[in-house]
Amino acid sequence: MRINVPKFAQAHFWDEPPAGVVEFWAFRYKPPCEKGDLLEFYFGGTKVAEATVAMVEARGFSQCEHSGKYKNSWKVFWLQESFKDLREGNESFDAPKI
């Protein structure tokens, strides 16, 4: 599944989550993916990362532990160990490397 990361979220996208926190992307509607599917993250048409779906959660079950947002959103979770940063060697991407 392709996820186009909006400009306002691109810098924060690379922040490491606290230990024990599983990362997710929130959606207004049920996302077209299921456990085991590949997530592909794009910045302005350039693929910058990928991860494997660990779980899809319906609305109302959880929210962001940091902001308290997204309780009423569908969520796609991935495990950090499945996350691959694809920026290395990508000449068209100018964000700082971590």
GIURPE-V584989 format. One record per pair of residues at least 24 apart in sequence whose C-alpha atoms are under 8 Angstrom apart, sorted by the first residue. I is the first residue (numbers start at 1). GAP is how many residues later the second one is. If there is no record, write none. Layout:
i=I gap=GAP
i=I gap=GAP
This chain:
i=1 gap=31
i=1 gap=32
i=1 gap=36
i=1 gap=37
i=1 gap=38
i=1 gap=39
i=2 gap=37
i=2 gap=38
i=2 gap=39
i=2 gap=40
i=3 gap=36
i=3 gap=37
i=3 gap=38
i=3 gap=39
i=4 gap=37
i=4 gap=38
i=4 gap=39
i=4 gap=40
i=4 gap=41
i=5 gap=36
i=5 gap=37
i=5 gap=38
i=5 gap=39
i=6 gap=37
i=7 gap=36
i=10 gap=33
i=11 gap=84
i=14 gap=84
i=22 gap=55
i=22 gap=56
i=22 gap=57
i=22 gap=58
i=23 gap=54
i=23 gap=55
i=23 gap=56
i=23 gap=57
i=24 gap=51
i=24 gap=52
i=24 gap=53
i=24 gap=54
i=25 gap=50
i=25 gap=51
i=25 gap=52
i=26 gap=44
i=26 gap=47
i=26 gap=48
i=26 gap=49
i=26 gap=50
i=27 gap=46
i=27 gap=47
i=27 gap=48
i=28 gap=44
i=28 gap=45
i=28 gap=46
i=29 gap=44
i=29 gap=45
i=30 gap=28
i=30 gap=44
i=31 gap=43
i=31 gap=45
i=46 gap=46
i=46 gap=47
i=47 gap=39
i=48 gap=37
i=48 gap=38
i=48 gap=39
i=49 gap=34
i=49 gap=35
i=49 gap=36
i=49 gap=37
i=49 gap=38
i=50 gap=32
i=50 gap=33
i=50 gap=34
i=50 gap=35
i=50 gap=36
i=51 gap=27
i=51 gap=28
i=51 gap=29
i=51 gap=31
i=51 gap=32
i=51 gap=33
i=52 gap=26
i=52 gap=27
i=52 gap=30
i=52 gap=31
i=53 gap=24
i=53 gap=25
i=53 gap=26
i=54 gap=24
i=54 gap=25
